[in-house]
Amino acid sequence: MAVVLFFIFSCSGIVSKGVPKESKQQYSYVDGSGKLLLTREHKLLKNKLITRTQISANEGSSLKPLEKSIMVSQLGTIKQNKSRIMVMRPFASEFTVWLEGKRYDSKMRLDAQSKSMQVELDSPEEKWKGKSNVPVPKGKQFCFFSQIPDCLYHNLLLTKAMGHKNEKVSFYVVWEGYPYVQDQFSGVGSNLFVPAKLRYDGEDKGIRRFSVHVEGQSIIYHFSKNFDFVRMFWIDQGITIVPPSEETADIDE
């Protein structure tokens, strides 16, 4: 990760066809435990991309949060050959999940000097307590997992994948829920940083389809022509995210 040569880039210089709305959106989130509600919002504030997500369960007339996160990444450029490329640098995150009624927290912050992510855990279990530093692998593009739709747009990887239809674009997934996510999802390994590949799968009825390949699994993302996040399908984990109006409809993945 090019920490030293990272330059902040003004968001006014971004050139891309279509701009996603920066507003709070709700989705139907279905996994092995049943049907839940996902609320997500993102905003580009100066050079920082801020994304909030929350997964909740209906409990009578109120909502019970089961998982929530906030992620902050910095938009900038790094030198590549004789030009500069747009990159997104994960800067900090806070993640909370409730498992069997108990609260598990994970906080992260990038330490540019040591080129590592500082991780602070607090949970009912001794193995998931305390602080540690995880080295950042060499790479150019990084995205927090729950920030993938926003991150891939702002670092121009979606348009890059569209321009190279027969190629896969490389980046790293950063699990903001590390290390708890390894207990929640199957087959995702045990690392904070995981190499991934992005591919453009074409357009149908105004929906642009992309697939992210990580740890041998494929996650399908649907975007509008303005790159608004529309749907996600993660078949291996049994996870489906769709607008509430489509929760009972059959969607062609």
TILUM-122753 format. One record per residue (C-alpha): x, z, y; residue number from 1. Coordinates in nm, 4 decimals, m for minus. Each point is the difference from the previous one (the first is absolute). Example, Ala and Ser with C-alpha at 12.3 -4.5 7.8 and 13.67 -1.06 7.14 Angstrom:
# residues 2
u=1.2300 | w=0.7800 | v=m0.4500 | k=1
u=0.1370 | w=m0.0660 | v=0.3440 | k=2
This chain:
# residues 253
u=0.0000 | w=0.0000 | v=0.0000 | k=1
u=0.1519 | w=m0.1112 | v=0.3270 | k=2
u=m0.0313 | w=0.3255 | v=0.1920 | k=3
u=0.2923 | w=m0.0471 | v=0.2377 | k=4
u=m0.0818 | w=m0.3585 | v=0.0964 | k=5
u=m0.3731 | w=0.0643 | v=0.0384 | k=6
u=m0.1365 | w=m0.1001 | v=0.3413 | k=7
u=m0.3411 | w=0.0953 | v=0.1359 | k=8
u=m0.2110 | w=m0.3086 | v=0.0548 | k=9
u=m0.2769 | w=m0.0327 | v=0.2552 | k=10
u=m0.3336 | w=m0.0623 | v=m0.1719 | k=11
u=m0.0812 | w=m0.2555 | v=0.2688 | k=12
u=0.2510 | w=m0.2332 | v=m0.1643 | k=13
u=m0.1833 | w=m0.0191 | v=m0.3310 | k=14
u=m0.1187 | w=m0.3511 | v=m0.0776 | k=15
u=m0.2538 | w=m0.0307 | v=m0.2802 | k=16
u=m0.3284 | w=m0.1812 | v=m0.0511 | k=17
u=m0.2813 | w=0.2544 | v=0.0146 | k=18
u=0.0138 | w=0.3658 | v=0.0958 | k=19
u=m0.1622 | w=0.2751 | v=m0.2110 | k=20
u=m0.2349 | w=0.2441 | v=0.1735 | k=21
u=0.1435 | w=0.3432 | v=0.0748 | k=22
u=m0.3035 | w=0.2085 | v=m0.0895 | k=23
u=m0.1157 | w=0.2564 | v=m0.2539 | k=24
u=m0.1488 | w=m0.1612 | v=m0.3108 | k=25
u=m0.1736 | w=0.1430 | v=m0.3050 | k=26
u=0.0195 | w=m0.1331 | v=m0.3553 | k=27
u=m0.1393 | w=0.0790 | v=m0.3399 | k=28
u=0.2883 | w=0.1336 | v=m0.2103 | k=29
u=m0.0540 | w=m0.0039 | v=m0.3767 | k=30
u=0.2448 | w=0.1393 | v=m0.2555 | k=31
u=m0.0174 | w=0.1849 | v=m0.3319 | k=32
u=m0.1652 | w=0.3014 | v=0.1616 | k=33
u=m0.2913 | w=m0.1978 | v=0.1415 | k=34
u=m0.1098 | w=m0.1384 | v=0.3348 | k=35
u=0.1598 | w=0.1462 | v=0.3129 | k=36
u=0.0243 | w=m0.0820 | v=0.3694 | k=37
u=0.3197 | w=m0.1343 | v=0.1579 | k=38
u=0.0428 | w=0.0198 | v=0.3767 | k=39
u=0.2966 | w=m0.1789 | v=0.1495 | k=40
u=0.1151 | w=m0.0842 | v=0.3499 | k=41
u=0.3140 | w=m0.1472 | v=0.1476 | k=42
u=0.1393 | w=m0.0511 | v=0.3468 | k=43
u=0.3132 | w=m0.1584 | v=0.1442 | k=44
u=0.1086 | w=0.2314 | v=0.2815 | k=45
u=0.2944 | w=m0.1460 | v=0.1877 | k=46
u=0.2493 | w=m0.0571 | v=m0.2833 | k=47
u=m0.1603 | w=0.2393 | v=m0.2502 | k=48
u=m0.2520 | w=m0.0897 | v=m0.2694 | k=49
u=m0.2207 | w=0.3009 | v=m0.0739 | k=50
u=m0.2335 | w=m0.0019 | v=m0.3001 | k=51
u=m0.2388 | w=0.2736 | v=m0.1135 | k=52
u=m0.1875 | w=0.0074 | v=m0.3288 | k=53
u=m0.2349 | w=0.2460 | v=m0.1651 | k=54
u=m0.1732 | w=m0.0086 | v=m0.3376 | k=55
u=m0.3097 | w=0.2196 | v=m0.0175 | k=56
u=m0.2757 | w=0.0884 | v=m0.2441 | k=57
u=m0.3656 | w=0.0353 | v=0.0931 | k=58
u=m0.1004 | w=0.3632 | v=m0.0303 | k=59
u=m0.3632 | w=0.0240 | v=0.0965 | k=60
u=m0.0339 | w=m0.0854 | v=0.3662 | k=61
u=0.3724 | w=0.0407 | v=0.0701 | k=62
u=0.3294 | w=m0.1563 | v=m0.1057 | k=63
u=0.2698 | w=0.1836 | v=m0.1934 | k=64
u=0.3520 | w=m0.1352 | v=0.0654 | k=65
u=0.1987 | w=m0.0606 | v=m0.3193 | k=66
u=0.3020 | w=m0.1765 | v=0.1479 | k=67
u=0.1207 | w=m0.0771 | v=0.3491 | k=68
u=0.3089 | w=m0.1479 | v=0.1572 | k=69
u=0.1512 | w=m0.1091 | v=0.3286 | k=70
u=0.2903 | w=m0.2419 | v=0.0133 | k=71
u=0.2170 | w=m0.1076 | v=0.2928 | k=72
u=0.2306 | w=m0.3013 | v=m0.0141 | k=73
u=0.2160 | w=m0.1595 | v=0.2674 | k=74
u=m0.0120 | w=m0.3700 | v=0.0756 | k=75
u=0.3294 | w=m0.1622 | v=0.0881 | k=76
u=0.2476 | w=m0.2709 | v=m0.0887 | k=77
u=0.3280 | w=m0.0196 | v=m0.1872 | k=78
u=0.2650 | w=m0.2683 | v=0.0016 | k=79
u=m0.0028 | w=m0.2532 | v=m0.2821 | k=80
u=0.2480 | w=m0.2857 | v=0.0088 | k=81
u=m0.0143 | w=m0.1335 | v=0.3579 | k=82
u=m0.3528 | w=0.1166 | v=0.0788 | k=83
u=m0.2102 | w=0.3162 | v=m0.0072 | k=84
u=m0.2886 | w=0.0745 | v=m0.2345 | k=85
u=m0.2984 | w=0.2289 | v=0.0465 | k=86
u=0.0080 | w=0.3164 | v=m0.2115 | k=87
u=m0.2055 | w=0.3150 | v=m0.0428 | k=88
u=0.1894 | w=0.3260 | v=m0.0447 | k=89
u=m0.1901 | w=0.2932 | v=m0.1563 | k=90
u=0.0604 | w=0.2916 | v=0.2343 | k=91
u=m0.2176 | w=0.2943 | v=m0.1080 | k=92
u=m0.3024 | w=0.0917 | v=m0.2081 | k=93
u=m0.2203 | w=0.2926 | v=m0.0948 | k=94
u=m0.1958 | w=m0.0084 | v=m0.3246 | k=95
u=m0.2435 | w=0.2523 | v=m0.1474 | k=96
u=m0.1861 | w=m0.0161 | v=m0.3304 | k=97
u=m0.2294 | w=0.2544 | v=m0.1632 | k=98
u=0.0436 | w=0.0180 | v=m0.3778 | k=99
u=m0.2365 | w=0.2268 | v=m0.1926 | k=100
u=m0.0826 | w=0.1731 | v=0.3273 | k=101
u=0.3644 | w=0.0711 | v=0.0888 | k=102
u=0.1796 | w=m0.1491 | v=0.2989 | k=103
u=0.3209 | w=m0.2036 | v=m0.0335 | k=104
u=0.1928 | w=m0.1127 | v=0.3106 | k=105
u=0.2830 | w=m0.2459 | v=0.0538 | k=106
u=0.1680 | w=m0.0638 | v=0.3355 | k=107
u=0.2649 | w=m0.2640 | v=0.0638 | k=108
u=0.2224 | w=m0.0945 | v=0.2901 | k=109
u=0.2736 | w=m0.2602 | v=0.0232 | k=110
u=0.3508 | w=0.1289 | v=0.0703 | k=111
u=0.1714 | w=m0.3058 | v=0.1468 | k=112
u=0.3409 | w=0.1660 | v=0.0085 | k=113
u=0.0135 | w=0.0694 | v=m0.3753 | k=114
u=m0.2138 | w=m0.3061 | v=m0.0850 | k=115
u=m0.2331 | w=0.2136 | v=m0.2051 | k=116
u=m0.3582 | w=0.1189 | v=m0.0032 | k=117
u=m0.0408 | w=0.3744 | v=0.0439 | k=118
u=m0.2763 | w=0.1233 | v=m0.2300 | k=119
u=m0.1679 | w=0.3393 | v=0.0336 | k=120
u=m0.2413 | w=0.1141 | v=m0.2735 | k=121
u=m0.2456 | w=0.2864 | v=m0.0074 | k=122
u=m0.2226 | w=0.0582 | v=m0.3023 | k=123
u=m0.1195 | w=0.2665 | v=m0.2474 | k=124
u=0.2674 | w=m0.1165 | v=m0.2463 | k=125
u=0.3647 | w=0.1034 | v=0.0323 | k=126
u=0.1266 | w=m0.3431 | v=m0.1088 | k=127
u=m0.1701 | w=m0.1479 | v=0.3056 | k=128
u=0.1303 | w=0.2254 | v=0.2732 | k=129
u=0.2902 | w=m0.0155 | v=0.2428 | k=130
u=0.2002 | w=m0.2697 | v=0.1782 | k=131
u=0.2081 | w=m0.2930 | v=m0.1209 | k=132
u=0.1619 | w=m0.3181 | v=0.1318 | k=133
u=m0.0640 | w=m0.3326 | v=m0.1726 | k=134
u=0.2459 | w=m0.2828 | v=0.0851 | k=135
u=m0.1591 | w=m0.3137 | v=0.1424 | k=136
u=0.0877 | w=m0.3045 | v=m0.2155 | k=137
u=0.1569 | w=m0.3072 | v=0.1551 | k=138
u=m0.2773 | w=m0.2265 | v=0.1173 | k=139
u=m0.1636 | w=m0.1511 | v=0.3065 | k=140
u=m0.3733 | w=0.0493 | v=m0.0444 | k=141
u=m0.1725 | w=0.3294 | v=m0.0837 | k=142
u=m0.3694 | w=0.0977 | v=m0.0015 | k=143
u=m0.1740 | w=0.3284 | v=m0.0710 | k=144
u=m0.2430 | w=m0.0633 | v=m0.2865 | k=145
u=m0.3218 | w=0.0827 | v=0.1888 | k=146
u=0.1322 | w=m0.1927 | v=0.3015 | k=147
u=0.0650 | w=m0.3224 | v=m0.1931 | k=148
u=m0.2825 | w=m0.2113 | v=0.1564 | k=149
u=0.1086 | w=0.0917 | v=0.3547 | k=150
u=0.3739 | w=m0.0001 | v=m0.0675 | k=151
u=0.0059 | w=m0.3419 | v=m0.1662 | k=152
u=m0.1849 | w=m0.1494 | v=0.2959 | k=153
u=0.2131 | w=0.1475 | v=0.2768 | k=154
u=0.3354 | w=m0.0799 | v=m0.1600 | k=155
u=m0.1266 | w=m0.3579 | v=m0.0487 | k=156
u=0.0318 | w=0.0058 | v=m0.3796 | k=157
u=m0.3573 | w=m0.1254 | v=m0.0485 | k=158
u=0.0657 | w=m0.3112 | v=0.2058 | k=159
u=0.3396 | w=m0.0414 | v=m0.1650 | k=160
u=m0.1618 | w=0.0075 | v=m0.3445 | k=161
u=m0.2581 | w=m0.2540 | v=0.1147 | k=162
u=0.2791 | w=m0.2308 | v=0.1143 | k=163
u=0.1811 | w=0.0280 | v=m0.3343 | k=164
u=m0.2846 | w=m0.0315 | v=m0.2498 | k=165
u=0.2237 | w=m0.0491 | v=m0.3015 | k=166
u=0.2264 | w=0.2945 | v=0.0806 | k=167
u=m0.0332 | w=0.3771 | v=m0.0118 | k=168
u=0.0973 | w=0.2061 | v=0.3033 | k=169
u=0.1978 | w=0.3179 | v=m0.0690 | k=170
u=m0.0563 | w=0.3442 | v=0.1519 | k=171
u=0.0031 | w=0.3671 | v=m0.1010 | k=172
u=m0.3051 | w=0.2182 | v=m0.0553 | k=173
u=0.0461 | w=0.3578 | v=0.1251 | k=174
u=m0.2331 | w=0.2428 | v=m0.1781 | k=175
u=m0.1205 | w=0.2313 | v=0.2778 | k=176
u=m0.1595 | w=0.2136 | v=m0.2735 | k=177
u=0.3333 | w=0.0501 | v=m0.1799 | k=178
u=0.0415 | w=0.1732 | v=m0.2404 | k=179
u=m0.3693 | w=0.0794 | v=m0.0615 | k=180
u=m0.0917 | w=m0.3681 | v=m0.0245 | k=181
u=0.1992 | w=m0.0195 | v=m0.3240 | k=182
u=m0.2514 | w=0.2402 | v=m0.1543 | k=183
u=m0.2986 | w=m0.1842 | v=0.1457 | k=184
u=0.0977 | w=m0.3549 | v=m0.0975 | k=185
u=0.1302 | w=m0.1184 | v=m0.3353 | k=186
u=0.3098 | w=m0.2141 | v=m0.0424 | k=187
u=0.1290 | w=0.0240 | v=0.3581 | k=188
u=0.3323 | w=0.1607 | v=m0.0879 | k=189
u=0.1501 | w=0.3039 | v=0.1690 | k=190
u=0.1680 | w=m0.1428 | v=0.3121 | k=191
u=m0.0926 | w=0.0317 | v=0.3667 | k=192
u=0.1105 | w=m0.3575 | v=0.0765 | k=193
u=m0.1134 | w=m0.2785 | v=m0.2347 | k=194
u=0.0836 | w=m0.3736 | v=0.0311 | k=195
u=m0.3042 | w=m0.2246 | v=0.0314 | k=196
u=m0.0851 | w=m0.3684 | v=0.0348 | k=197
u=m0.2690 | w=m0.1573 | v=0.2177 | k=198
u=m0.1656 | w=m0.3317 | v=m0.0853 | k=199
u=m0.2663 | w=m0.2051 | v=0.1769 | k=200
u=m0.2741 | w=m0.0980 | v=m0.2453 | k=201
u=m0.1981 | w=m0.2360 | v=0.2217 | k=202
u=m0.3189 | w=0.0062 | v=0.2047 | k=203
u=m0.3619 | w=m0.0137 | v=m0.1142 | k=204
u=m0.3112 | w=0.0206 | v=0.2181 | k=205
u=0.1971 | w=0.1250 | v=0.2970 | k=206
u=0.1789 | w=0.2723 | v=m0.1988 | k=207
u=0.3780 | w=m0.0053 | v=m0.0324 | k=208
u=0.1287 | w=0.1452 | v=m0.3254 | k=209
u=0.3370 | w=0.1617 | v=m0.0537 | k=210
u=0.1456 | w=0.1832 | v=m0.2984 | k=211
u=0.2598 | w=0.2760 | v=0.0070 | k=212
u=0.1986 | w=0.0382 | v=m0.3217 | k=213
u=0.1478 | w=0.3465 | v=m0.0498 | k=214
u=0.1265 | w=0.1750 | v=m0.3150 | k=215
u=m0.1377 | w=m0.2826 | v=m0.2169 | k=216
u=m0.3495 | w=0.0395 | v=0.1483 | k=217
u=m0.1922 | w=m0.2262 | v=0.2344 | k=218
u=m0.2022 | w=0.1196 | v=0.3006 | k=219
u=m0.2342 | w=m0.2574 | v=0.1550 | k=220
u=m0.0711 | w=0.0109 | v=0.3741 | k=221
u=m0.2669 | w=m0.1985 | v=0.1850 | k=222
u=0.0259 | w=m0.0691 | v=0.3744 | k=223
u=m0.2217 | w=m0.1802 | v=0.2494 | k=224
u=0.1345 | w=m0.2940 | v=0.1989 | k=225
u=0.0913 | w=0.2503 | v=0.2726 | k=226
u=0.1890 | w=0.2064 | v=m0.2603 | k=227
u=m0.2527 | w=0.2819 | v=m0.0017 | k=228
u=0.0327 | w=0.1919 | v=m0.3273 | k=229
u=m0.3121 | w=m0.0734 | v=m0.2070 | k=230
u=0.0513 | w=0.1047 | v=m0.3645 | k=231
u=0.2536 | w=0.1220 | v=m0.2537 | k=232
u=0.0021 | w=m0.0139 | v=m0.3803 | k=233
u=0.2540 | w=0.1878 | v=m0.2113 | k=234
u=m0.1128 | w=m0.0797 | v=m0.3515 | k=235
u=0.2664 | w=0.2024 | v=m0.1851 | k=236
u=m0.1124 | w=0.3174 | v=0.1766 | k=237
u=m0.3712 | w=m0.0823 | v=m0.0026 | k=238
u=m0.0121 | w=0.0142 | v=0.3807 | k=239
u=m0.2357 | w=m0.2140 | v=0.2077 | k=240
u=m0.0346 | w=0.0128 | v=0.3786 | k=241
u=m0.2809 | w=m0.2042 | v=0.1566 | k=242
u=m0.2258 | w=0.0215 | v=0.3058 | k=243
u=m0.3024 | w=0.2274 | v=m0.0653 | k=244
u=m0.2316 | w=m0.3007 | v=0.0147 | k=245
u=0.1754 | w=m0.1492 | v=m0.3032 | k=246
u=0.0312 | w=0.3086 | v=m0.2201 | k=247
u=m0.2577 | w=m0.1289 | v=m0.2494 | k=248
u=0.0876 | w=m0.3682 | v=0.0300 | k=249
u=0.2162 | w=m0.1989 | v=m0.2392 | k=250
u=0.3132 | w=m0.1043 | v=0.1882 | k=251
u=0.2245 | w=m0.2748 | v=m0.1317 | k=252
u=0.3445 | w=0.1569 | v=0.0065 | k=253
